Amino acid sequence: MAKKKQVGRRVEGWKAKSWFKVHVPDNLGKAYIGDTIANDAENVVGRIMQATLGEITNDYAKQHIKMSFKIATVSGDAAYTEFVGHEVTRDYLRSLVKRRSTRVDCQVPLLTKDGKKVRLTVSCYTFARANVMQEHAIRKVISDTIAAQAAAWDLTTLLNGIVSGEISRDLFKAVKTIYPTRRVEIIKSKVEPVAAKISTV
């Protein structure tokens, strides 16, 4: 049996798709960070996009900070995102480690004022070797300092504090009172996904 002849011009799959320009949240100036392609707008929502903080702010001293954003809404060919986390590059972390000093890592879960669950990983770099008791004391000061401030933070305030380095500076001031400290960095953050509500009939 003969095949039916195709009527009209066939459009290749990738040509039938649309490009969407991706922008970061308002508090980062809605900066354009790239494009993504999809059949329709619904397929774009939920995608994770990454860019360095240096690219977003045009401050190339912050190229070591990788920011992650999730596309939340689409308007026309523009896609708008929300912050979902950040991470410092391994090369930068290696540059902070010095001989005869200690790196103390601390994971701090917190709940923001607008109900977002966020996990921060904070690293403290000392001038001299710290013993186990001193490491515990440093972790306690970091956890207590963040816990005291977290009740006043929403996700936007938290993001601004990470980007500006204000939170790291506050932690440094707190830690250096108990042990000689060279630097404190928030090396990673992650916004935990909201659990879906199960409806009962």
Buried (B, 14 or more C-beta within 10 A) or exposed (E): EEEEEEEEEEEEEEEEBEEBBBBBBEEBEEBBBEEBEBEEBEBBEEBEBBBBBBBBBEEEEBEBBBBBBBBEEBEEEEBBBBBBBBBBBEEEBEEBEEEEBBBBBBEBBBEBBEEBBBBBBBBBBBBEEBEEEBBEBBBEBBBEBBEEBBEEBEBBBBBBBBBEBEBBEBBBEBBBEEBEBBBBBBBBBBBEEEEEEEEEE
